[in-house]
């Protein structure tokens, strides 16, 4: 029997171990893709009009494309009209011969009350029937930034901007039983609070997390709860941690991409995958007396689950009242 050199044995064992590791990673990724879920319905949405804020990029872009593919009319509410039109051209190119529904770009800057009021007026004038409003636009920044009304942007854009938009359209939304979709995040469960003493102010919390962002996502959920209690057809969701340009304000270095690319591939959803939760909330999810935003239920992984956060009714009402004061005080 021929002798096998030790080097060959070690090489063979190393190759087998590497192959096994790669196989395990691929299987884990496939498991996650299945767990994250997918909207299976392809029913036509022709004749239904959706508004999606922040529709030119990331989750908003993918949700727009998915709905238009099913013949929906989507109003792309975007701050930058050049980027909105470029996104429309890209969607048309990706759909190819499958033209899909109509795409309507409209200017909306959630960091400006004037822009929000102008947009709401245009909606009232040009859209007789609104099936769904998707409050998707949001941001996370690492240095102080402020809205036109001088609110720090996590509070001003992520929460107060959509609060004002819904308030301006409330009669229409209630009358037509329009779906109101609120894009929150599971970050509302982690180091999040409603800091009334600093509402609308920039605070440098001593945390590795962006507490201002987490707080704004908790506000989104509290807001959805109050909308539901006031008779709105509201659905709140978490899209999951997605690989989009959402963190562009953090200006990652080249070595961050090198180090974190394997983690991103394994742990993060694509924008298309995350957008499935938006599409589901906008078209299929249903609320009941037992399972609704007021009782802490939201869409995650294309199904309904309950938040781990303990919501407080006094805080819920107070945030609503403080938000009303903020939009009235900035007229």
N, C-alpha and C positions, 0 to 999 in steps of 0.2 A: 504494500500500500504506500503510495507516494506521500512524502511529507509536504504539508502546506505551510509556507512561511508565515511567521507570526504577523508580519505586516499586512499580508493579504487577509488574514483572519480579522484583524482589527479594522481594515478598510471595509470589509463585507459587513461586519457588525455595525460600523458607523453609518454605512449607507442604509442598512435596514432600519436603524433607529431614526435616521433623518426622514426616511420614507414614511415610517409610522407616525412621526410627529406631524408631518405635512398632511397626511391623511386625516389625522385627528382634528387638525385645524380646519380643514375643508369640511369635515362632517359637522363640526361645531357651527361653522358659518351657515351651512345648509339648514341646520336645526333652527338657528336664529331667524333665517329667512322665513321658514315655515311658521315659527312662533309669532313673528311680527304681523303676519296676516296680509290679506289682499282683498280688495273689493272685486267680487266675481261678476256682479251684474253688468250687463251690456245694454240694458233697456234704454231706449231712446229718451232723451230729455228735451226733445224738440218742443218749442213753445214755452220753455221755462227759462227765466232770466236770473242769473247769479251775479252778484257783485263780489269781487275778491280784492281786498286791499293788498298792496305789495305784490301784484300779480306778475311782475316782469322778471322775477328772479326766485331761485330756491323753491321752497314749498309752494308758494303762490303760483309760480310758473307751472310746476308739474300738476297742481290741482286744476289750473286753467286748461291745460292741454287735455287732461283726462276727461273733463266735463265737455269741452268742445268736441272731442272725438265722438261723444254720444249725442251730438247735435244741439247741445245747450247754447244759449246766448250768454256770453260772459263779458261783463263790464270790468275792464282791467283798471282799477283805481290806483294810479301810480303817481309818484312825485315828479318823475322825470319822463316827459312825453317822448323824447328821443329813444330812451331805453324801452319804453312801452311799445313803440312802433317796431323797434328792432326785435323785441320778443315776439310780436305778432308775426313778423316775417319768418322767424326761426320756427315757430309752431307750424305755420303753413308749410314750410319746407319739410319738417319732420313728419307731418301727416300725409304729405304727398297728394296722391290722387284722392285720398279720403279727406275731402275738404272740411267736413265737420260743420259745427254751428258758427254763429257770428261772433266776432271779437270786436269790442268797442272800447277804445282807450279813452279814459277820462282823467283829468288832472286832480290829484288829491295829495296834499301834504298834511299828515296827521300832527305835525309839529306847528301848525298854524290854524288858529280858530277861523280866521278869515277864509282860508282855503277850504276848510271843512264845511263852512256855511255855504260857500259858493258851490261846492260839489253837491251838497244835499239839495240845494235849489235846482240844480241841473237834473238830478235824479227825479225830483218831483215833477219837473217839466217834461222830461223825455221818456220816462219809464212808467207806463201805466200799471204794470203788474210785476211785482218782484217776488220771486220764489224763494230766494236765499241771499242773505248778506253774510259773507265770510270775513270776519275781523282777523285777518292773518298778519298784517304788517306789524313788525316789531323790531327791536334792536337791542344790542348789548354793547356798551362802550366801557373803556377803562379810564378815561379822563373826563372831567366835568364838561358836559354839553347841555344846552338849554333850548327850549322851544321858543317860538316868537313871543309867547306870553310869560317867558322867564321861569317855566317849570323845568326841573331837571328831566332829561329825556326819557328815562325809564318810566317815570310816573306820567309825564306829559304825553308821550307818544304811545307807549304800550298800554296805558290805561285810559287816561283822560281824553285822548283824541277819539278813541272808539266810543267812549261814554257820550261825548258830545254828538258824534255822528248818529248814534242810535236815538238819542234824545230828539234830534231834529227830524228824524224819520218815524218817530214812534207811532203816530196815528196810522200811517200806512202799514207799518209792520204788524200792528195789532189787528187792524181791520182785515188784512189779507192773510193772516196767520203765517207770515213770512218766517222761514227758518233763520234764526240768528245764531251763527256759529262763532264761538269764542275759542281762539287758539291759546290755550294755557300751556302748562308744562308740568311734568312731575317734579320739577325743581320747586314747585310751591310746597312740597313736603319737606324740603331740606333747608334749614337755616333761614326760613322765611317768616316775616311778621308784618303786620300793618303798623308802621312806626308813625303814629299820628303826630308826634312831636316834631317830626322832620318831613312831613308829607310835602312832596314837591321840591325838597331841597337835596342838594348833593351831600352825601355822607360817606366818609371813608371808613367803612367798617373794618375791624381787624379780623379778616377772614380771607382764606385762599379763594373762596367763591365770590362771585359778583352778587353780593347781597341785594343791591338795588334791583338787579334783574329778577332775582328770585322773589323779592317782595312784589314786583310788578306782576309776576305770574300768579301769585297768591291773590292779588287784587283782581285779576281777570276772573279767577274762580269765584271769589266773593261777589263780583259784579254779575256773573252768570246766575248765581243763586238768587240774587235780588230780582233780576229780570224774570226768572221763572216764577217767583212768588207774585210778581206783578202781571202775570198772564201772558208773557211772551213765549213763543215757541223756540226755546233756546237750547243749544247743545254745546257742551264744552268738551275740549279734547286735549290730549297730549300727543304730538306727532312723533315723539321719541327723539333721541339725540341723533341728528342727521349730518351728513357730510355735505354742507352747503357753504355759501359765502357769508353766512350769518356772522361769523367771527372775524370778518375782514377788518374791523376796527382794531383788532388786537395785533395786527401786523406781524404774523408769524415769520420767523427766520427760516432760511433754507434748511438748517439742520433740524428744525422742528419737524419739517416734512419727512426728513430722512428717518428720524427716530420714531415718529408716531405713525407713519404710513401703515405698518403692519397692524397696529392697534386700530387705526381708522378702518382698514379693510375688514377686520374681524368684528369690531364692536359697533361701528356706526352704520346707520341705514343710509341708503341713497336718498336724495330728495324725492325721487319718484315713490320710494317705499314709504317714507314718512307722510307724503301727501295722501296716501290711501286713507289715513285717519280723517283728513279734512273732507275727502270725497264721501266717505261713509257718513260722517256727521251731517254733511250737506244734503244727502240724498236718502239715507236708509235708517239711521238710528232713530229710535222711538223712546219717548219718556213715559213713565207710568207713575202712579201715586207712590209706589215703593222705590222706584229707581229713576231719579231725576237729579239735576244739579243742586237743588235745595237740600237734598239728602246726601250730597257728596259724590254722586255718580258722574262719571265722565267716560269718554271714548278713549281707549288705549289698545293698541294691537288689534284694531278693527273689531272691538267688542266692548261691552260696558263693564267697567270695574268701579270699585269704590275707593275714594281717596283715603289715605292713612291720616290725613290732617284732621284735627278736631276743630271744626268751624264753630265760631262763637256768634250768636245771633245779635248781640249788642254791637260787636265789631262790624258785622255785615251791614246793619242799618246805618251805623255811624259813617262808614266809608261811603255809602251812597249819598248821605246828606252832605258830607264834606266835598264830594265830587260835584254835587249840584251847586254848592257855594262857589267852588273854583270856576266853573264855567260861567256862572252869573256874574262873578266878580271881575271877570276879564272881558266883559262886553265892551 
